[in-house]
Amino acid sequence: MKKTTLSICTGTACYVMGASEFLVLDDHLPADLKDKVEITGVTCLDKCKDAQCGKPPFVLVDGELIAEATVQNILEKIREKQC
């Protein structure tokens, strides 16, 4: 079974804007997603310098960028990837 990979930006802007919550997301994943997600922190995705990327916090879900990430939109994207 292929796991969905989350890469969470832990750069200052993202961390302050909420990415710190995402680093413990695996503790709060629904039971059906527990073994299907791999979460890693990355020093900086370098997206906050590009206005076209949106606003922090940034998360990559299997390489797909989510700007202004929230737990809800991260979970929605994981479910999309699992289908």
C-alpha positions in Angstrom: 0.0 0.0 0.0 1.4 3.4 -1.0 1.4 6.0 1.7 0.5 9.6 1.1 3.4 11.8 2.0 3.0 15.1 3.7 5.9 17.6 3.7 5.2 20.3 6.2 7.1 23.6 5.9 8.6 24.4 9.3 10.1 27.8 8.2 9.4 30.7 10.5 6.4 32.1 8.6 4.7 28.8 8.2 5.5 27.6 11.7 4.0 30.8 13.2 1.0 30.7 10.9 0.0 27.2 12.1 2.3 24.6 10.7 3.4 23.6 14.2 -0.1 22.0 14.6 0.4 19.8 11.5 3.6 18.2 12.8 1.5 16.2 15.3 -1.3 15.6 12.8 -0.6 11.9 12.9 -1.8 11.8 16.5 -5.2 13.1 15.3 -5.7 11.3 12.0 -9.0 9.4 11.6 -8.6 5.6 12.1 -9.0 4.9 8.4 -6.0 7.1 7.5 -3.6 6.2 10.4 -1.4 3.8 8.4 -1.7 5.5 5.1 0.1 8.8 5.8 3.8 9.6 6.3 4.4 13.1 7.8 7.8 14.9 7.5 8.9 18.4 8.4 11.0 20.3 5.9 13.1 23.3 6.8 11.6 25.6 4.2 9.6 25.1 1.0 10.6 28.6 -0.1 7.1 29.4 -1.3 6.4 32.5 0.9 8.7 34.6 -1.4 6.4 33.9 -4.4 3.1 35.7 -4.1 1.6 33.5 -6.8 1.9 30.5 -4.4 -0.5 32.0 -1.9 0.0 32.5 1.8 1.6 30.3 4.6 1.4 27.8 6.0 2.4 25.6 3.1 2.2 21.8 2.9 3.0 19.4 0.1 0.7 16.4 -0.2 2.4 14.0 -2.5 4.1 16.9 -4.1 1.0 19.0 -4.6 1.1 22.4 -2.8 -1.5 23.5 -0.4 -1.3 27.2 0.6 -3.1 28.5 3.7 -3.2 24.9 4.9 -5.6 23.9 7.6 -6.1 20.5 9.2 -9.4 20.2 7.3 -8.0 20.9 3.8 -5.0 18.7 4.4 -7.3 15.8 5.4 -9.5 16.4 2.3 -6.4 16.3 0.0 -5.2 13.1 1.7 -8.6 11.5 1.1 -8.5 12.6 -2.6 -5.1 11.0 -3.0 -6.2 7.7 -1.3 -9.0 7.2 -3.9 
